């Protein structure tokens, strides 16, 4: 079993999304210790931002006329797409930043699409757990309702375009306990954390059973 894990948090050991992904992986590896894990951390080892337009340009350039930069970008795009395509299971820890996906995640997605065939469902039928976290709250009736442009986009790409068998785990209010302005929300934030952790453990067991 080959497992692809992708993280994108800039929070290092304090990352809420990585902590949830760790729970998914702990259950999976406990049941499937023979699993081969491929890890990519888009924040600590970011993909070059200019690789995507360079790879796109190379696709419209005759092979014998491509520059070394174009060849390298095309090879990187193919590598990223193949990592996704080759996985038997996928765990994605992709938090919301500034109301959307981070630049690191967008570069990864764009390169993967450039490295695949036109319209290729890179994760067709592949069990995939998407973990996403948010510092505040964006649910119905909250002041920030409708501001989350992360989860909908990721569901469209991973679930609809790449056609993964998708499970989504969300946790809000991760800044409660960090930002004093949110102290009044300690009780619901604690419950949200507990529910997300339970969902992560269950998702890991489900992946192992596939």
VENRA-V77814 format. One record per backbone hydrogen bond with DSSP energy under -1.0 kcal/mol. NH is the residue of the N-H (numbers start at 1). CO is the residue of the C=O. If there is no record, write none. Layout:
BEGIN
NH&CO, NH&CO
END
This chain:
BEGIN
3&36, 4&89, 5&38, 6&91, 7&40, 8&93, 14&11, 15&12, 19&15, 20&16, 21&17, 22&18, 23&19, 24&20, 25&21, 26&22, 27&23, 28&24, 29&25, 30&26, 31&27, 32&28, 35&32, 36&1, 38&3, 40&5, 42&7, 45&41, 51&48, 54&50, 55&51, 56&52, 57&53, 58&54, 59&55, 60&57, 61&58, 65&62, 71&67, 72&68, 73&69, 74&70, 75&71, 76&72, 77&73, 78&74, 79&75, 80&76, 81&77, 82&78, 83&79, 84&80, 85&81, 86&82, 88&2, 89&2, 90&127, 91&4, 92&129, 93&6, 94&131, 96&133, 97&100, 100&97, 106&102, 107&103, 108&104, 109&105, 110&106, 111&107, 112&108, 113&109, 114&110, 115&111, 120&117, 122&120, 123&162, 124&121, 125&163, 126&123, 128&165, 129&90, 130&167, 131&92, 132&169, 134&171, 142&139, 145&142, 147&144, 149&99, 154&150, 155&151, 156&152, 157&153, 158&154, 159&155, 160&155, 161&156, 162&157, 164&158, 165&126, 166&164, 167&128, 169&130, 171&132, 173&136, 174&134, 175&135, 176&173, 178&175, 179&175, 182&179, 183&180, 185&182, 186&183, 189&185, 190&186, 191&187, 192&188, 193&189, 194&190, 195&191, 196&192, 197&193, 198&194, 199&195, 200&196, 201&197, 202&198, 203&199, 204&200, 205&201, 206&202, 207&203, 208&204, 209&205, 210&207
END
